[in-house]
Amino acid sequence: MCRWISLWLVSLSLTCTMAGFASAKESKAPADKPSAAQAEQVDLDENDVFGLTRTTEVILDGRPVSYDSVPDTAIILRMEVSQDRRTIVRVVFRSR
């Protein structure tokens, strides 16, 4: 009888642990990654011009910064533009 109770307790604890891991994986979705409906990759022409506004979010190495503090050697990882495809809403840089 004691074996059955021990087996039941072990299986119950494993079930609760596995459920906790599953919900933790689902909740750790990256915030920077847009959904498939939002993401669209567009090829750029060398004549394309983009503009910054006061509300543009500038991220360097995961931290918000002003555009003036981004070094010239930084590379753009991702740039989000508004519906007009000319105004930058958010730009993510990585320093070299």
Backbone bond lengths (Angstrom), bond angles and torsions (degrees), N, CA, C in turn:
res aa  C-N    CA-C-N  psi(-1)  N-CA   C-N-CA  omega(-1)  CA-C   N-CA-C  phi
1 M - - - 1.442 - - 1.524 110.61 -
2 C 1.309 116.48 -39.57 1.454 121.05 -178.68 1.527 111.32 -65.58
3 R 1.330 116.30 -34.42 1.473 120.37 178.34 1.528 110.98 -63.90
4 W 1.346 116.34 -41.17 1.454 119.38 -179.12 1.524 111.58 -65.53
5 I 1.292 116.62 -39.10 1.462 120.35 178.42 1.522 110.39 -67.31
6 S 1.315 117.21 -41.00 1.471 121.19 177.63 1.521 110.60 -63.37
7 L 1.335 116.34 -45.05 1.458 120.45 178.89 1.527 110.82 -61.94
8 W 1.323 117.36 -41.11 1.457 121.51 179.41 1.531 110.97 -64.36
9 L 1.342 117.55 -42.71 1.461 121.12 179.19 1.529 111.68 -64.80
10 V 1.329 117.03 -40.81 1.467 120.62 178.80 1.518 110.23 -65.13
11 S 1.324 118.05 -45.35 1.464 120.16 -179.89 1.523 111.16 -65.84
12 L 1.323 117.67 -36.17 1.458 121.11 177.37 1.527 111.32 -64.84
13 S 1.321 116.55 -43.07 1.469 119.25 179.86 1.524 111.31 -67.88
14 L 1.331 118.16 -37.63 1.470 120.77 177.10 1.521 111.00 -65.26
15 T 1.318 117.11 -40.22 1.460 121.05 179.40 1.531 110.67 -63.01
16 C 1.326 116.40 -43.89 1.466 119.95 179.08 1.519 111.27 -65.89
17 T 1.318 116.79 -39.27 1.465 120.96 179.45 1.520 110.97 -65.51
18 M 1.328 117.06 -45.02 1.469 120.49 -179.97 1.528 110.95 -64.66
19 A 1.327 117.33 -37.97 1.469 120.00 177.57 1.523 110.55 -65.12
20 G 1.324 117.26 -36.60 1.465 121.04 177.77 1.517 111.85 -66.08
21 F 1.342 117.08 -40.32 1.461 120.59 177.92 1.519 111.39 -66.22
22 A 1.312 117.13 -39.66 1.467 120.35 -179.58 1.522 110.93 -64.51
23 S 1.325 117.90 -43.10 1.459 119.26 -179.61 1.522 111.21 -71.50
24 A 1.336 118.31 -30.15 1.465 121.06 177.86 1.523 110.38 -68.36
25 K 1.330 118.01 -38.68 1.468 120.71 178.72 1.521 111.01 -65.30
26 E 1.331 116.79 -39.48 1.460 120.42 -179.64 1.522 111.75 -68.34
27 S 1.325 117.60 -35.08 1.451 120.24 -176.06 1.520 112.81 -81.34
28 K 1.331 118.82 -12.13 1.454 121.39 -178.79 1.523 112.42 -95.11
29 A 1.318 118.07 31.22 1.456 121.43 176.98 1.521 108.66 -65.94
30 P 1.334 117.90 135.65 1.463 119.91 -178.41 1.520 111.90 -61.79
31 A 1.307 116.06 133.11 1.460 120.69 -179.69 1.525 111.79 -74.42
32 D 1.338 117.20 -26.02 1.456 120.55 -178.81 1.522 113.03 -76.06
33 K 1.293 117.84 -17.22 1.452 120.59 -174.24 1.528 110.17 -87.55
34 P 1.321 118.73 119.98 1.459 120.40 178.79 1.525 110.41 -76.08
35 S 1.323 116.67 161.38 1.456 120.28 177.29 1.523 109.29 -71.67
36 A 1.319 115.62 165.65 1.468 120.37 -177.34 1.521 111.01 -62.61
37 A 1.329 117.27 -31.42 1.466 120.50 179.55 1.527 111.41 -70.50
38 Q 1.328 117.92 -29.45 1.454 121.55 -177.95 1.524 112.46 -87.10
39 A 1.316 117.24 -31.58 1.463 120.99 -173.06 1.529 110.27 -75.88
40 E 1.306 114.60 131.55 1.464 120.63 176.02 1.514 107.30 -149.95
41 Q 1.304 116.34 123.56 1.453 120.13 -179.91 1.516 108.17 -98.43
42 V 1.324 115.40 130.88 1.455 121.41 -175.99 1.518 108.77 -123.73
43 D 1.319 116.40 135.38 1.463 120.04 174.90 1.521 108.95 -76.13
44 L 1.324 115.76 138.47 1.454 120.96 -177.23 1.520 111.24 -98.77
45 D 1.298 114.41 146.48 1.450 121.89 172.81 1.523 106.59 -97.75
46 E 1.321 118.18 152.73 1.466 118.98 -178.54 1.521 112.14 -68.72
47 N 1.321 118.31 -12.36 1.464 121.52 177.55 1.527 112.73 -90.85
48 D 1.333 117.76 -3.66 1.461 120.52 179.69 1.528 110.33 -66.83
49 V 1.329 115.20 134.14 1.464 121.65 -179.83 1.523 107.69 -123.91
50 F 1.333 116.32 132.93 1.452 121.84 179.86 1.520 109.02 -119.28
51 G 1.333 115.92 149.18 1.454 119.64 -178.72 1.515 112.41 -122.06
52 L 1.331 115.60 144.11 1.458 122.38 174.67 1.509 109.37 -94.15
53 T 1.325 116.68 148.61 1.462 121.87 173.43 1.527 108.83 -122.42
54 R 1.301 116.65 178.12 1.471 119.95 177.71 1.515 111.58 -66.81
55 T 1.311 117.03 -24.85 1.467 120.94 -177.96 1.518 113.20 -91.69
56 T 1.334 117.54 -1.06 1.462 120.52 179.21 1.522 109.86 -64.24
57 E 1.324 115.87 130.25 1.460 121.68 178.93 1.522 108.32 -91.58
58 V 1.333 116.48 119.98 1.462 122.37 -179.23 1.530 108.03 -111.55
59 I 1.336 115.92 123.71 1.463 122.15 -177.59 1.528 108.11 -119.59
60 L 1.335 116.15 128.73 1.468 121.99 175.91 1.521 108.20 -124.18
61 D 1.321 116.51 118.27 1.470 122.85 -179.73 1.528 111.74 53.19
62 G 1.326 116.72 40.20 1.452 121.62 176.17 1.512 116.06 84.59
63 R 1.339 117.77 1.60 1.471 120.57 -178.81 1.521 110.00 -122.35
64 P 1.333 117.48 140.30 1.468 119.78 176.76 1.526 110.72 -69.57
65 V 1.327 116.18 133.74 1.469 122.71 179.65 1.520 108.22 -140.43
66 S 1.323 115.79 171.60 1.459 119.29 172.17 1.531 108.20 -84.21
67 Y 1.305 115.76 155.39 1.461 119.76 -177.44 1.531 111.15 -62.76
68 D 1.314 117.20 -32.30 1.466 121.19 -178.82 1.524 112.34 -65.78
69 S 1.324 118.05 -24.80 1.464 120.52 -178.59 1.523 113.43 -88.87
70 V 1.325 118.24 1.52 1.468 121.15 177.16 1.527 108.82 -79.69
71 P 1.350 118.20 124.21 1.469 119.42 -178.82 1.529 111.57 -68.77
72 D 1.317 115.68 155.32 1.466 121.09 -179.67 1.524 112.26 -63.85
73 T 1.318 117.02 -24.48 1.464 120.58 -177.64 1.525 113.13 -85.88
74 A 1.332 118.00 -4.47 1.469 121.33 -179.69 1.529 109.69 -68.55
75 I 1.324 114.73 148.77 1.462 119.56 178.38 1.527 109.16 -112.02
76 I 1.314 116.26 150.20 1.460 121.98 179.25 1.520 108.28 -84.23
77 L 1.332 115.70 123.09 1.461 120.16 175.35 1.517 110.64 -86.91
78 R 1.337 116.15 -42.91 1.453 120.37 -179.02 1.519 109.24 -155.23
79 M 1.323 115.59 145.03 1.453 120.88 178.79 1.526 107.98 -135.65
80 E 1.325 115.89 125.95 1.453 121.73 178.21 1.516 108.55 -105.95
81 V 1.322 116.03 131.74 1.462 120.68 -178.53 1.519 109.76 -118.06
82 S 1.328 115.90 162.42 1.461 121.46 179.79 1.523 110.27 -77.60
83 Q 1.315 115.69 -176.69 1.462 121.69 -177.95 1.522 112.89 -59.16
84 D 1.340 117.46 -31.24 1.469 119.97 -178.70 1.529 112.70 -75.99
85 R 1.332 117.34 -7.24 1.469 125.17 178.74 1.529 112.80 60.84
86 R 1.320 116.08 26.08 1.464 121.15 178.11 1.523 112.24 -129.33
87 T 1.337 117.88 -26.86 1.457 122.26 -176.45 1.523 109.35 -98.54
88 I 1.329 116.53 126.11 1.462 121.55 -178.72 1.522 108.87 -80.67
89 V 1.321 116.25 125.74 1.455 122.54 178.17 1.532 109.12 -93.06
90 R 1.346 116.31 -42.29 1.472 121.59 -177.57 1.519 108.33 -150.99
91 V 1.312 115.65 136.97 1.458 120.28 177.71 1.536 108.12 -135.02
92 V 1.324 115.96 132.82 1.461 122.11 -177.43 1.528 108.56 -114.09
93 F 1.326 115.93 121.77 1.473 122.99 -179.94 1.515 110.49 -110.30
94 R 1.345 115.60 156.34 1.461 122.20 169.29 1.508 106.97 -130.12
95 S 1.340 115.87 130.84 1.475 118.61 179.56 1.523 109.05 -79.07
96 R 1.310 115.54 151.46 1.466 121.01 -179.91 1.489 111.35 -89.34
